[in-house]
Amino acid sequence: MAYSDANPMHHTQKMKGELSTLIDHLREDITKVDDPQFKALFETSAEVLGGLVKAFTHYEQKSEAAWKS
């Protein structure tokens, strides 16, 4: 679904797509390098970015879960 540029959903969906692409790239690179610290760094980075994707989804759903600790 396309949203106008002034609609926050336009921006959250675009960022979720870009973050998901980066997550996929990080996880793909984990398989290419045989260094445990590198693997941990990239996996942790993918997990952190996944949390941001989840926060954007909660925002889109107007969920209070995105703002509670």
N, C-alpha and C positions, 0 to 999 in steps of 0.2 A: 504494500500500500504506500503510495506517495503522499508526502505531507509538504506543506508550504515551508519555506525557509524560516519563517517566523515561528513555526511550531516546534516546541522542544523535542517532540517525537522524531522529527526529521534528523536532529542532531544526535539523539541517543541511539537511534537505529544505525546511523552512519558510523558512529564510534564503536558500537558493538561489533559491527562488521569488520572494522579495521583491527580492533583488539583480537577478534577471533582469528583473523589471518595471522597476526603476530604470534598468538598462542600456538597455532598449527606449525608455524615456522620454528619456534623454539623447540617444540616437541620433536619435530623432524630432525633438527640438528643434534639432538641428544643421541640419536642413533649413529651419528657420523663420527663422533669423537670419543676416544677411549680414555677419558680423564674423569675420575669420580667427582672432583670439585666442579668441573665444568658441567657435568650432568646435573649435580645438585643445584647449581646456580640457575641453569636453564629451566629445570623442573619447578623450582621455587618461583621463578619469574612467571612461568606459565600459570601457576596456581594463583599468584597475586593478581595477575591480569584477569583470570577467570572470576575472581571476586569482584572486580570492577564491572565485568559484564553482568554479573548477578545483581549488583547494585543498580545498574542502569535498568535492568528488567524490573526490579522492584519499583523504581521510580515510575516507569511506564505504567505499571499496574497500580500505582498510587498506594503501594504497600508500606505500612509502617515499619516492616522488618528492615528496610534499607537504612533506617535512621536510629535503630536501637542497637545498643552494644551487647 
